[in-house]
């Protein structure tokens, strides 16, 4: 799904950093170095990025239109 706005454990705002992380890791950079560069030091915040699986493209075709 979508990346959470805040870390579930400590509450740090993270969502604005995910696009940079995803772009840099898909271009071949080491995820550890990218997270260090983005200044994500806590392991709880790092796990939000490393463990994230983007499923929005898989789920979106199954959403139903809402009639108002």
Phi and psi in radians as a Rosetta constraint file:
Dihedral C 1 N 2 CA 2 C 2 CIRCULARHARMONIC -1.515 0.35
Dihedral N 2 CA 2 C 2 N 3 CIRCULARHARMONIC 2.648 0.35
Dihedral C 2 N 3 CA 3 C 3 CIRCULARHARMONIC -1.190 0.35
Dihedral N 3 CA 3 C 3 N 4 CIRCULARHARMONIC 2.367 0.35
Dihedral C 3 N 4 CA 4 C 4 CIRCULARHARMONIC -1.098 0.35
Dihedral N 4 CA 4 C 4 N 5 CIRCULARHARMONIC 2.622 0.35
Dihedral C 4 N 5 CA 5 C 5 CIRCULARHARMONIC -1.179 0.35
Dihedral N 5 CA 5 C 5 N 6 CIRCULARHARMONIC -0.705 0.35
Dihedral C 5 N 6 CA 6 C 6 CIRCULARHARMONIC -2.126 0.35
Dihedral N 6 CA 6 C 6 N 7 CIRCULARHARMONIC 2.730 0.35
Dihedral C 6 N 7 CA 7 C 7 CIRCULARHARMONIC -1.145 0.35
Dihedral N 7 CA 7 C 7 N 8 CIRCULARHARMONIC 2.401 0.35
Dihedral C 7 N 8 CA 8 C 8 CIRCULARHARMONIC -1.176 0.35
Dihedral N 8 CA 8 C 8 N 9 CIRCULARHARMONIC -0.508 0.35
Dihedral C 8 N 9 CA 9 C 9 CIRCULARHARMONIC -1.575 0.35
Dihedral N 9 CA 9 C 9 N 10 CIRCULARHARMONIC -0.920 0.35
Dihedral C 9 N 10 CA 10 C 10 CIRCULARHARMONIC -1.795 0.35
Dihedral N 10 CA 10 C 10 N 11 CIRCULARHARMONIC -0.304 0.35
Dihedral C 10 N 11 CA 11 C 11 CIRCULARHARMONIC 1.537 0.35
Dihedral N 11 CA 11 C 11 N 12 CIRCULARHARMONIC 0.107 0.35
Dihedral C 11 N 12 CA 12 C 12 CIRCULARHARMONIC -1.174 0.35
Dihedral N 12 CA 12 C 12 N 13 CIRCULARHARMONIC 2.435 0.35
Dihedral C 12 N 13 CA 13 C 13 CIRCULARHARMONIC -1.266 0.35
Dihedral N 13 CA 13 C 13 N 14 CIRCULARHARMONIC 2.191 0.35
Dihedral C 13 N 14 CA 14 C 14 CIRCULARHARMONIC -2.175 0.35
Dihedral N 14 CA 14 C 14 N 15 CIRCULARHARMONIC -0.427 0.35
Dihedral C 14 N 15 CA 15 C 15 CIRCULARHARMONIC -1.016 0.35
Dihedral N 15 CA 15 C 15 N 16 CIRCULARHARMONIC -0.571 0.35
Dihedral C 15 N 16 CA 16 C 16 CIRCULARHARMONIC -1.243 0.35
Dihedral N 16 CA 16 C 16 N 17 CIRCULARHARMONIC -0.250 0.35
Dihedral C 16 N 17 CA 17 C 17 CIRCULARHARMONIC -1.652 0.35
Dihedral N 17 CA 17 C 17 N 18 CIRCULARHARMONIC -0.250 0.35
Dihedral C 17 N 18 CA 18 C 18 CIRCULARHARMONIC -1.163 0.35
Dihedral N 18 CA 18 C 18 N 19 CIRCULARHARMONIC -0.674 0.35
Dihedral C 18 N 19 CA 19 C 19 CIRCULARHARMONIC -1.084 0.35
Dihedral N 19 CA 19 C 19 N 20 CIRCULARHARMONIC -0.736 0.35
Dihedral C 19 N 20 CA 20 C 20 CIRCULARHARMONIC -1.101 0.35
Dihedral N 20 CA 20 C 20 N 21 CIRCULARHARMONIC -0.764 0.35
Dihedral C 20 N 21 CA 21 C 21 CIRCULARHARMONIC -1.075 0.35
Dihedral N 21 CA 21 C 21 N 22 CIRCULARHARMONIC -0.840 0.35
Dihedral C 21 N 22 CA 22 C 22 CIRCULARHARMONIC -1.106 0.35
Dihedral N 22 CA 22 C 22 N 23 CIRCULARHARMONIC -0.742 0.35
Dihedral C 22 N 23 CA 23 C 23 CIRCULARHARMONIC -1.108 0.35
Dihedral N 23 CA 23 C 23 N 24 CIRCULARHARMONIC -0.769 0.35
Dihedral C 23 N 24 CA 24 C 24 CIRCULARHARMONIC -1.254 0.35
Dihedral N 24 CA 24 C 24 N 25 CIRCULARHARMONIC -0.644 0.35
Dihedral C 24 N 25 CA 25 C 25 CIRCULARHARMONIC -1.289 0.35
Dihedral N 25 CA 25 C 25 N 26 CIRCULARHARMONIC -0.585 0.35
Dihedral C 25 N 26 CA 26 C 26 CIRCULARHARMONIC -1.253 0.35
Dihedral N 26 CA 26 C 26 N 27 CIRCULARHARMONIC -0.390 0.35
Dihedral C 26 N 27 CA 27 C 27 CIRCULARHARMONIC -1.425 0.35
Dihedral N 27 CA 27 C 27 N 28 CIRCULARHARMONIC -0.083 0.35
Dihedral C 27 N 28 CA 28 C 28 CIRCULARHARMONIC 1.983 0.35
Dihedral N 28 CA 28 C 28 N 29 CIRCULARHARMONIC -0.011 0.35
Dihedral C 28 N 29 CA 29 C 29 CIRCULARHARMONIC -1.292 0.35
Dihedral N 29 CA 29 C 29 N 30 CIRCULARHARMONIC 2.715 0.35
Dihedral C 29 N 30 CA 30 C 30 CIRCULARHARMONIC -1.256 0.35
Dihedral N 30 CA 30 C 30 N 31 CIRCULARHARMONIC 2.213 0.35
Dihedral C 30 N 31 CA 31 C 31 CIRCULARHARMONIC -0.998 0.35
Dihedral N 31 CA 31 C 31 N 32 CIRCULARHARMONIC -0.620 0.35
Dihedral C 31 N 32 CA 32 C 32 CIRCULARHARMONIC -1.106 0.35
Dihedral N 32 CA 32 C 32 N 33 CIRCULARHARMONIC -0.752 0.35
Dihedral C 32 N 33 CA 33 C 33 CIRCULARHARMONIC -1.193 0.35
Dihedral N 33 CA 33 C 33 N 34 CIRCULARHARMONIC -0.646 0.35
Dihedral C 33 N 34 CA 34 C 34 CIRCULARHARMONIC -1.138 0.35
Dihedral N 34 CA 34 C 34 N 35 CIRCULARHARMONIC -0.778 0.35
Dihedral C 34 N 35 CA 35 C 35 CIRCULARHARMONIC -1.128 0.35
Dihedral N 35 CA 35 C 35 N 36 CIRCULARHARMONIC -0.662 0.35
Dihedral C 35 N 36 CA 36 C 36 CIRCULARHARMONIC -1.114 0.35
Dihedral N 36 CA 36 C 36 N 37 CIRCULARHARMONIC -0.725 0.35
Dihedral C 36 N 37 CA 37 C 37 CIRCULARHARMONIC -1.169 0.35
Dihedral N 37 CA 37 C 37 N 38 CIRCULARHARMONIC -0.574 0.35
Dihedral C 37 N 38 CA 38 C 38 CIRCULARHARMONIC -1.412 0.35
Dihedral N 38 CA 38 C 38 N 39 CIRCULARHARMONIC 0.026 0.35
Dihedral C 38 N 39 CA 39 C 39 CIRCULARHARMONIC 1.116 0.35
Dihedral N 39 CA 39 C 39 N 40 CIRCULARHARMONIC 0.687 0.35
Dihedral C 39 N 40 CA 40 C 40 CIRCULARHARMONIC -1.717 0.35
Dihedral N 40 CA 40 C 40 N 41 CIRCULARHARMONIC 1.731 0.35
Dihedral C 40 N 41 CA 41 C 41 CIRCULARHARMONIC -1.667 0.35
Dihedral N 41 CA 41 C 41 N 42 CIRCULARHARMONIC -0.598 0.35
Dihedral C 41 N 42 CA 42 C 42 CIRCULARHARMONIC -1.293 0.35
Dihedral N 42 CA 42 C 42 N 43 CIRCULARHARMONIC 2.442 0.35
Dihedral C 42 N 43 CA 43 C 43 CIRCULARHARMONIC -1.187 0.35
Dihedral N 43 CA 43 C 43 N 44 CIRCULARHARMONIC -0.468 0.35
Dihedral C 43 N 44 CA 44 C 44 CIRCULARHARMONIC -1.181 0.35
Dihedral N 44 CA 44 C 44 N 45 CIRCULARHARMONIC -0.648 0.35
Dihedral C 44 N 45 CA 45 C 45 CIRCULARHARMONIC -1.276 0.35
Dihedral N 45 CA 45 C 45 N 46 CIRCULARHARMONIC -0.667 0.35
Dihedral C 45 N 46 CA 46 C 46 CIRCULARHARMONIC -1.132 0.35
Dihedral N 46 CA 46 C 46 N 47 CIRCULARHARMONIC -0.656 0.35
Dihedral C 46 N 47 CA 47 C 47 CIRCULARHARMONIC -1.167 0.35
Dihedral N 47 CA 47 C 47 N 48 CIRCULARHARMONIC -0.458 0.35
Dihedral C 47 N 48 CA 48 C 48 CIRCULARHARMONIC -1.109 0.35
Dihedral N 48 CA 48 C 48 N 49 CIRCULARHARMONIC -0.596 0.35
Dihedral C 48 N 49 CA 49 C 49 CIRCULARHARMONIC -1.504 0.35
Dihedral N 49 CA 49 C 49 N 50 CIRCULARHARMONIC -0.794 0.35
Dihedral C 49 N 50 CA 50 C 50 CIRCULARHARMONIC -1.192 0.35
Dihedral N 50 CA 50 C 50 N 51 CIRCULARHARMONIC -0.636 0.35
Dihedral C 50 N 51 CA 51 C 51 CIRCULARHARMONIC -1.588 0.35
Dihedral N 51 CA 51 C 51 N 52 CIRCULARHARMONIC 0.033 0.35
Dihedral C 51 N 52 CA 52 C 52 CIRCULARHARMONIC -1.360 0.35
Dihedral N 52 CA 52 C 52 N 53 CIRCULARHARMONIC 2.336 0.35
Dihedral C 52 N 53 CA 53 C 53 CIRCULARHARMONIC -2.090 0.35
Dihedral N 53 CA 53 C 53 N 54 CIRCULARHARMONIC 2.115 0.35
Dihedral C 53 N 54 CA 54 C 54 CIRCULARHARMONIC -1.454 0.35
Dihedral N 54 CA 54 C 54 N 55 CIRCULARHARMONIC 1.859 0.35
Dihedral C 54 N 55 CA 55 C 55 CIRCULARHARMONIC -1.946 0.35
Dihedral N 55 CA 55 C 55 N 56 CIRCULARHARMONIC 0.073 0.35
Dihedral C 55 N 56 CA 56 C 56 CIRCULARHARMONIC -1.068 0.35
Dihedral N 56 CA 56 C 56 N 57 CIRCULARHARMONIC -0.626 0.35
Dihedral C 56 N 57 CA 57 C 57 CIRCULARHARMONIC -1.226 0.35
Dihedral N 57 CA 57 C 57 N 58 CIRCULARHARMONIC -0.490 0.35
Dihedral C 57 N 58 CA 58 C 58 CIRCULARHARMONIC -1.374 0.35
Dihedral N 58 CA 58 C 58 N 59 CIRCULARHARMONIC -0.555 0.35
Dihedral C 58 N 59 CA 59 C 59 CIRCULARHARMONIC -1.569 0.35
Dihedral N 59 CA 59 C 59 N 60 CIRCULARHARMONIC -0.523 0.35
Dihedral C 59 N 60 CA 60 C 60 CIRCULARHARMONIC -0.978 0.35
Dihedral N 60 CA 60 C 60 N 61 CIRCULARHARMONIC -0.678 0.35
Dihedral C 60 N 61 CA 61 C 61 CIRCULARHARMONIC -1.115 0.35
Dihedral N 61 CA 61 C 61 N 62 CIRCULARHARMONIC -0.349 0.35
Dihedral C 61 N 62 CA 62 C 62 CIRCULARHARMONIC -1.610 0.35
Dihedral N 62 CA 62 C 62 N 63 CIRCULARHARMONIC -0.049 0.35
Dihedral C 62 N 63 CA 63 C 63 CIRCULARHARMONIC -1.292 0.35
Dihedral N 63 CA 63 C 63 N 64 CIRCULARHARMONIC 2.503 0.35
Dihedral C 63 N 64 CA 64 C 64 CIRCULARHARMONIC -1.663 0.35
Dihedral N 64 CA 64 C 64 N 65 CIRCULARHARMONIC 2.479 0.35
Dihedral C 64 N 65 CA 65 C 65 CIRCULARHARMONIC -1.193 0.35
Dihedral N 65 CA 65 C 65 N 66 CIRCULARHARMONIC 2.460 0.35
Dihedral C 65 N 66 CA 66 C 66 CIRCULARHARMONIC -1.712 0.35
Dihedral N 66 CA 66 C 66 N 67 CIRCULARHARMONIC 2.191 0.35
Dihedral C 66 N 67 CA 67 C 67 CIRCULARHARMONIC -1.589 0.35
Dihedral N 67 CA 67 C 67 N 68 CIRCULARHARMONIC 2.279 0.35
